[in-house]
Amino acid sequence: MADSAAPAGSADPAATAPQAPDADVIELAGRLFDAARAGDAATLAAYVDAGAPANLSNDRGDTLLMLAAYHGHVAAVRALLERGADPDRANDRGQTPLAGAVFKGADDVLAALLDGGADPAAGTPSALDTARMFGKDDLVARFSAR
């Protein structure tokens, strides 16, 4: 009689396969990413306070903080930083929220990220490299002094 059990040490692929996210979870994540792009600090704060990950990222690795920073929403940036969002978490292209703020010229966002502990040398290109690339000598000096 043949043994139908899997050999010792082998895993059942069905038991280890990742589960597809629930449609409601995907919808909620979409609303959070939209809130970050729109700068809805109150909504972001409420959901993160209720247990949503402060470092939630989309399929390109963009976090809520990256989206809020890139779109120039300082209140949302502060709310996320206060709730533990990583200011140096790079997306899939190696870009950090601080480099995005340099690119966009969002000085208030840049200040909030620096206050939140962002490292100007993190990422590829880093915020420092981005400032050099765009001839933003004041930022190069500011970042180099850190």
N, C-alpha and C positions, 0 to 999 in steps of 0.2 A: 504494500500500500504506500503510495507516494505521500510525502509530507508536503502540505500546501503552504506551510509557513515560510516566510522569507528567511534566507540564510542569516546566521548570526552576524551582527555587525552591519547589515544592510538596512537602509531606511526605506520605509514605505513612501514613495514619491508623493502620494496624495496627502499623507500626513505632514509633510514638510513643505509643500508648495504654498507660496504666499497667497493669502486670501485677497480677492479683489475688493476694493473699498466699496462700501455701501453707497448707493446713489444719494442718500441724504447727507452722508459725510462729504461727498464730492461737492454737493450743492453748498453746504456750509463753508467749505474751504474756498469755494469760488466767491462767496459773499465776503469772506475775510480778505481775500486778495483785492476785491473791488473796494472795500473799506480802506485798505492801505493806499491804493492808488488815489482815492478821493480824499484822503486825509481825515477820515472819520475816527478821530482819536477816542471818542467815547465808546463807539462800538468795539473797536479793537481792545480797549482796556477791559470792557465788560466781558468779552469772550475769553481773553487771556486770564482774567481773574477767575473765570468759571472753569478753567482747565484747558483751554486751547493752547497748544504749544507756542511760546513766544517766538520760536525760531522756525515756525511752519514755513515750508518752502514749496514752490510749484515745480512743475516738470522741467524747468530750466535752472533750478537751484536758487531762484530769486526768493528771498525771505520777505516776510511782511515788512521788516525794517528796510530792506533794499528798495522795495516798491514805494514806501512812504518817503524815503530819502530822495530817490530819483525824481519823484514828482513834486518835491519841494515842500512837504508837509511837516513842519517842525513840531507841531503839537503831537502828531501821531508818532514821530520819531522819539520824542521824549517819553511818551506813554509806553512805547514798546521797550525802550531802554530801561525805564523804571521797573519793568516787569521781567527783566532778565534777558532781553534779546541780545544776541552776540553782535557787537558792532563790527567785528572783523570777519564774520562769516561770509565767505566768497561764494558767488554763484558758480555755475558750471563752466563759465568762461574765465574764472579767476578774479572777477571784479568784486570789490567790496562796496558797501554803502558810502563810505567816505570818498572813494574814487568817483562814484556816481555823482556825489554832491559837488566835487571839484569840476567834473565835466559839465554839469548843469549850471554851475555858478551860484549855487544856493548857499550863501554865506551863513544864514541863520541855522540851516540844517548842518552845515559843516561844523559850526561852533557846538551845536548840541551833540553831535557824534564825538567830537574831541572831548567834550565834557563827560561823555559817557564811556570814555576809555578807548576810543578807536585809535588804532596804530596806523600812522601815515605810511609805514613801510609794508603793511600787509597787502596781499593780493598781487595780481599780475594783469595789467600794470598796476602798481600801487598808486595811492593818492599822490605821493611825492612824484612818481614818474609821470602821472597824468598832469600835475601842475607844471612840471618841466616841459612836457610835450606842448602844452598850450601857452607857454610863456607867462605863467602866473608867478612871477618872481616873488611877490609878497607871500604867497602860500609856500613856495619853496623855502624861503627864509623861515617862515613860521614852523613848518614841519621839521626842518633841519635843526631848529633850536630845541626840539622836544627830546 
